[in-house]
Amino acid sequence: MKAFLSAVVVMVLITIAAPYALDQIGFSAADAGSGSAVRLD
């Protein structure tokens, strides 16, 4: 049970921290989903 609760806590922390961490390194979903190399069929 401790392992399950630990896994849930880690998943929640990663989910909360990921947008901030990705923003700090310059990753943007808007930039990745637009540009000259993106095909919109």
ChimeraX attribute file (.defattr): number of C-alpha atoms within 10 A of each C-alpha:
attribute: neighborCount
match mode: 1-to-1
recipient: residues
	/A:1	6
	/A:2	7
	/A:3	8
	/A:4	9
	/A:5	10
	/A:6	11
	/A:7	12
	/A:8	12
	/A:9	12
	/A:10	12
	/A:11	12
	/A:12	12
	/A:13	11
	/A:14	12
	/A:15	11
	/A:16	11
	/A:17	11
	/A:18	12
	/A:19	12
	/A:20	12
	/A:21	12
	/A:22	12
	/A:23	11
	/A:24	10
	/A:25	8
	/A:26	10
	/A:27	13
	/A:28	12
	/A:29	10
	/A:30	8
	/A:31	9
	/A:32	10
	/A:33	11
	/A:34	11
	/A:35	9
	/A:36	6
	/A:37	8
	/A:38	9
	/A:39	8
	/A:40	5
	/A:41	3
